[in-house]
Amino acid sequence: MTETLLTTDNSRIIFANHQGRTLPTLVIIVGIHGNEPASVNAMKTLFQDKNPGKYKLEGNIIVLKGNAEALKSHQRYITKDLNRIWTSENLNLVRMKDQEEPGFSYPELKELALLDQLINSIIAVYGAGKILFTDLHTTSSESCAFLPFNDTLSNRSMAKHFPVPLVLGIEEYLEGPLMSHINDLGYPALGFEAGKHDDPQSERRHEAFIKLCMVHLGIIDMSSNDIEREEMFLKNKLGIKSGFYEILCRYPISPDQRFEMKPGFSNFNPIKKGHELAKNNGLPVISRYRGMVFLPLYQNKGQDGFFIVKPVSSFWLGLSKWLRKTFLPDLLPLLPGVSKVARSENRYLVNPAIARWLNKEIFHLLGFRIRYKAPKSHWEIIKRD
């Protein structure tokens, strides 16, 4: 059953190369948003001859199509964002559904069920070896290439190979993204944003990123000149520094709001505190932070108006890496105001009114990410490696 699922006989698999369970594996997910076809086109081009150019494949590669129905209609999603519904509740729902029962309540649940089945099959076959999941995207604004990912040490280790801005901690602000689900399963996972939806260079950046992923996993061998050429496609000419950034805040929007981003913002535009960034229901949206605009929304569908990011120092990164390998994170549930979530090894509940001295920065240093269930009385924190 598993072998049949993971071949191109399955319409959801664009390309598959199986060479052995002991070899490294790269899983590439494309088109999880239907209005972002650049990744689909790029992978079809890259693997059209069953081989990326002149390079011999020494590993396993599987390219999965994301939201197939949304891709057909060129919409971000049909009913709900497929990259926001990878929650334990939804996964339990689709896994328990009897095949004889009526269809799912909205199309993305069917997409979720099919992708979940494929991901579980891939892990069953290759999960004991070296494996990396990637999720390819483009943005609605002008942008350089960048990598957004959850702040795990394994994600950091892979991400630092790429000469682009590396954005930590997006999971803290999003409910149910696919890459967080992969990290919860215990595997490294990187998002990759190639540029604006309709930028012709976005497809080529997707190709360059995947070639470099294969190099760093040991799936293909490239000369130093070839590596440098692919890296040049990723480097921006806008003066935006590569290296690590962290998200300061997210501006959420709901379907009943009339959100309009002010024109002219692109990713990593510097802003000052007090800068007007948008209008919502006719009222100005003012930045509470000094930093850089990130993912400004210039399309009709979406739940994120914008984010604000700032650079992260190498000292902070080194300190957090060291602290995560000490016994200190294990002492956290012994402190007042902190309790372990039942039947979970890495989730805790925090009452911020009791644990006042445990602020966001301390949690981050110890390898925890926060999900604000009720910001004044109830935080859920998740331990990352």
C-alpha positions in Angstrom: 0.0 0.0 0.0 2.8 2.5 1.0 4.8 1.8 -2.1 1.8 2.4 -4.4 1.0 5.7 -2.6 4.6 7.1 -3.1 4.8 6.8 -6.9 3.8 9.1 -9.7 0.8 6.8 -10.2 -0.6 9.0 -7.4 -1.8 12.2 -9.1 -0.7 14.2 -6.0 3.0 13.2 -6.5 4.7 15.3 -9.2 8.1 13.5 -9.0 9.4 10.5 -7.0 12.9 9.0 -6.8 13.3 6.0 -4.5 16.8 4.6 -4.0 17.0 3.2 -0.5 15.9 3.7 3.1 19.5 4.3 4.3 20.0 7.2 1.9 19.0 10.8 2.6 15.4 11.9 1.7 14.1 15.3 0.6 10.3 15.9 0.7 9.2 19.0 -1.3 5.7 20.3 -0.9 4.5 22.7 -3.5 1.3 24.7 -4.1 -0.2 24.5 -0.6 -1.7 27.9 -1.6 -3.4 27.7 -5.0 -2.4 31.2 -6.1 1.3 30.3 -5.8 2.0 28.1 -8.8 5.6 29.1 -9.2 6.8 26.3 -7.0 4.7 23.7 -9.0 6.1 25.0 -12.3 9.7 25.1 -10.9 9.6 21.5 -9.7 8.1 20.2 -13.0 10.9 22.0 -14.9 13.7 20.8 -12.5 12.6 17.2 -12.6 11.1 17.0 -16.1 13.8 14.6 -17.3 13.7 12.6 -14.1 17.0 14.2 -13.1 17.9 17.8 -12.2 20.3 18.7 -14.9 23.5 16.7 -15.1 23.6 15.6 -11.5 23.4 12.0 -10.4 20.8 11.4 -7.7 22.0 9.5 -4.6 19.0 9.7 -2.4 15.2 9.8 -2.2 13.1 12.8 -3.5 9.4 13.1 -3.4 7.5 16.2 -4.7 4.0 16.5 -3.2 1.2 18.8 -4.6 -0.5 20.8 -1.9 -4.0 22.2 -2.4 -4.9 20.6 -5.7 -8.4 22.0 -5.9 -7.2 25.6 -5.1 -4.4 25.3 -7.7 -7.1 24.4 -10.4 -9.0 27.6 -9.5 -5.9 29.8 -9.0 -7.2 30.8 -5.5 -5.2 30.8 -2.2 -7.7 28.4 -0.9 -11.3 27.3 -1.5 -12.8 27.6 2.0 -10.0 27.5 4.6 -6.2 28.0 4.3 -4.7 24.6 4.0 -1.6 25.9 5.8 -3.6 26.8 8.9 -5.5 23.7 9.6 -2.8 21.1 10.7 -4.2 20.9 14.2 -4.5 17.8 16.4 -8.3 18.2 16.3 -8.4 18.2 12.5 -5.9 15.4 12.1 -7.9 13.2 14.5 -11.1 14.1 12.6 -9.8 13.0 9.2 -8.0 10.0 10.5 -11.1 8.6 12.3 -13.4 9.3 9.4 -15.1 6.2 8.0 -14.6 6.0 4.2 -18.4 5.2 3.9 -19.4 8.5 5.6 -20.4 11.5 3.6 -17.7 13.9 2.4 -15.8 16.4 4.4 -17.4 19.6 5.6 -15.1 21.7 3.5 -12.6 20.9 0.6 -9.4 21.6 2.5 -10.2 18.8 5.0 -10.0 16.3 2.1 -6.7 17.8 1.0 -5.5 17.5 4.6 -6.5 13.9 4.7 -4.7 13.0 1.5 -1.5 14.8 2.4 -1.5 13.4 5.9 -1.7 9.9 4.5 1.3 10.6 2.1 3.4 12.2 4.8 2.8 9.3 7.2 3.7 6.9 4.4 7.0 8.8 3.7 7.9 8.7 7.4 7.1 5.0 7.6 9.5 4.3 4.8 12.3 6.9 5.3 11.8 8.4 8.8 14.6 6.4 10.4 17.2 8.0 8.1 18.2 11.6 7.3 15.2 13.5 6.1 14.2 17.1 5.4 10.7 18.5 4.6 10.5 21.7 2.6 7.4 23.9 1.9 7.7 26.2 -1.1 5.9 29.6 -1.4 5.8 33.0 -3.0 4.4 36.3 -1.5 1.9 39.0 -2.6 4.5 41.8 -2.2 7.9 42.5 -3.8 10.4 40.4 -1.9 13.8 38.8 -1.8 14.1 35.1 -1.1 14.0 34.1 2.6 13.4 31.1 4.9 10.7 31.1 7.6 10.9 28.2 10.0 10.3 27.0 13.5 13.2 27.6 15.9 14.6 24.2 16.4 18.4 23.5 16.4 18.0 21.0 13.5 16.1 23.6 11.5 18.8 26.2 12.3 21.6 23.8 11.3 20.1 23.3 7.8 18.9 26.9 7.3 22.3 28.5 7.9 23.6 27.0 4.6 21.5 29.4 2.6 22.6 33.1 1.8 19.1 34.6 2.6 17.3 36.1 5.6 16.4 33.3 8.0 13.2 34.1 10.0 12.7 32.3 13.3 9.6 31.6 15.3 6.7 32.1 12.9 5.0 29.2 14.5 4.3 31.3 17.6 1.9 33.5 15.6 0.2 30.9 13.3 -2.4 28.3 14.1 -1.9 25.0 12.3 0.9 25.5 9.7 2.1 22.3 8.0 5.8 22.8 9.0 4.9 23.0 12.7 3.1 19.6 12.3 6.2 18.1 10.7 8.4 19.5 13.6 5.9 18.0 16.1 6.5 14.7 14.5 10.2 15.1 15.2 11.6 16.0 11.7 13.3 19.1 10.4 11.1 21.3 8.1 11.9 24.6 6.3 9.6 27.0 4.5 11.0 28.8 1.5 9.7 32.0 0.1 11.1 32.7 -3.4 9.7 36.2 -4.1 6.6 37.8 -5.5 3.9 35.5 -7.0 4.4 36.8 -10.6 8.1 37.5 -10.5 9.8 35.4 -13.3 12.8 34.9 -11.0 10.7 33.2 -8.3 10.6 29.9 -10.2 14.4 30.0 -10.7 14.9 30.7 -7.0 12.8 27.6 -6.2 15.0 25.5 -8.4 18.2 27.0 -6.8 17.0 26.3 -3.3 16.0 22.7 -4.0 19.4 22.0 -5.8 21.2 23.4 -2.7 19.0 21.3 -0.4 20.1 18.2 -2.3 23.7 19.2 -2.1 23.6 19.8 1.7 21.7 16.5 2.2 24.3 14.7 0.1 21.8 13.7 -2.6 23.7 15.3 -5.4 27.3 16.4 -5.8 28.1 19.9 -7.2 31.3 21.7 -7.9 32.1 24.8 -5.9 31.4 26.9 -9.0 28.0 25.4 -9.5 27.1 25.9 -5.8 28.2 29.5 -6.1 26.1 30.0 -9.2 22.9 28.6 -7.5 23.6 30.7 -4.4 23.8 33.9 -6.6 20.2 33.3 -7.6 19.2 33.4 -3.9 21.2 36.4 -2.9 19.3 39.7 -3.0 20.5 43.0 -4.5 18.5 45.1 -2.1 21.0 45.4 0.7 19.0 43.1 3.0 21.4 41.1 5.1 21.3 37.4 5.3 21.4 35.8 8.7 18.8 35.3 11.4 15.7 37.4 12.2 13.0 37.0 14.8 9.3 38.0 14.6 8.2 40.7 17.0 4.5 40.8 16.3 1.7 39.8 13.9 -1.2 41.9 12.8 -4.2 39.4 12.5 -7.2 40.2 10.4 -10.6 38.6 10.1 -12.9 38.1 7.0 -15.3 40.8 8.2 -12.6 43.5 8.4 -11.7 45.9 5.6 -7.9 45.7 5.7 -5.8 47.7 3.3 -2.0 47.7 3.4 -0.5 51.0 2.5 1.2 50.7 -1.0 4.9 50.4 -1.4 5.9 48.0 1.4 8.1 45.1 0.6 9.6 42.4 2.8 12.3 43.7 5.3 11.4 47.4 4.7 12.7 49.3 7.8 10.1 51.1 9.9 10.0 53.2 13.0 7.7 53.0 16.0 4.6 55.1 15.2 4.8 54.4 11.4 1.4 54.0 9.7 1.4 50.7 7.9 -2.2 50.1 6.9 -5.9 51.0 7.4 -8.4 48.6 8.9 -12.1 49.5 8.7 -10.9 53.0 7.7 -8.8 53.5 10.8 -5.0 53.8 10.7 -2.8 50.8 11.8 0.2 52.2 13.6 3.4 50.1 14.3 4.2 49.7 18.0 7.7 48.6 17.2 10.8 49.6 15.4 11.9 46.9 13.0 11.2 45.7 9.5 7.9 44.9 7.8 7.5 41.3 6.9 4.9 39.6 4.7 2.7 42.6 4.0 -0.7 41.5 2.6 -1.5 42.7 -0.9 -4.1 40.1 -1.8 -7.8 39.5 -1.1 -7.5 36.4 1.0 -5.4 36.0 4.1 -5.5 36.2 7.8 -2.1 38.0 8.4 -2.1 41.7 7.6 1.7 41.9 8.3 4.4 40.9 10.6 7.3 42.9 12.1 10.8 41.4 12.4 14.2 42.3 13.8 17.7 40.9 13.4 18.9 38.4 16.0 22.5 38.6 17.3 24.9 35.7 17.0 25.5 35.9 20.8 21.7 35.3 21.5 21.7 32.3 19.1 24.8 30.8 20.7 23.5 31.3 24.2 20.1 29.7 23.4 21.8 26.7 21.7 24.0 26.2 24.8 21.1 26.6 27.3 18.9 24.1 25.4 21.5 21.4 25.9 21.7 22.0 29.7 19.3 20.6 32.4 17.6 24.0 32.9 14.7 23.5 30.5 13.8 20.3 32.4 13.4 22.3 35.6 10.7 24.6 34.1 7.6 22.5 35.2 8.9 22.6 38.8 8.4 26.3 39.0 5.2 28.0 40.3 2.7 28.8 37.6 4.0 26.1 35.2 2.3 22.7 34.7 2.7 19.9 32.1 -0.1 19.2 29.6 -1.5 15.8 30.3 -0.2 13.0 27.9 2.3 15.4 26.3 6.1 15.3 26.5 6.8 18.8 25.2 3.8 21.0 26.1 3.3 23.0 29.2 0.7 25.5 30.5 1.9 28.8 32.1 -0.1 31.2 34.2 1.7 34.5 33.5 0.2 36.1 36.6 2.0 33.7 38.8 5.2 33.1 36.7 5.7 36.8 36.2 9.5 36.7 35.7 9.2 34.1 32.9 8.9 36.4 29.9 9.0 35.7 26.2 12.8 36.1 25.8 13.5 33.6 28.6 11.2 31.0 27.1 12.9 31.5 23.7 16.4 31.1 25.2 15.4 27.8 26.8 13.9 26.4 23.6 10.2 27.1 24.2 7.7 28.8 21.9 4.5 30.4 23.1 1.0 30.0 22.0 -1.2 32.6 23.6 -4.4 30.9 24.4 -5.6 33.7 26.7 -2.7 36.2 26.9 -3.4 37.4 30.4 -4.1 34.1 32.1 -3.1 31.2 30.0 -0.1 30.5 27.8 0.7 27.1 26.2 4.5 26.7 25.6 6.0 24.1 23.4 9.5 22.7 23.9 11.7 22.6 20.8 15.1 21.0 20.6 
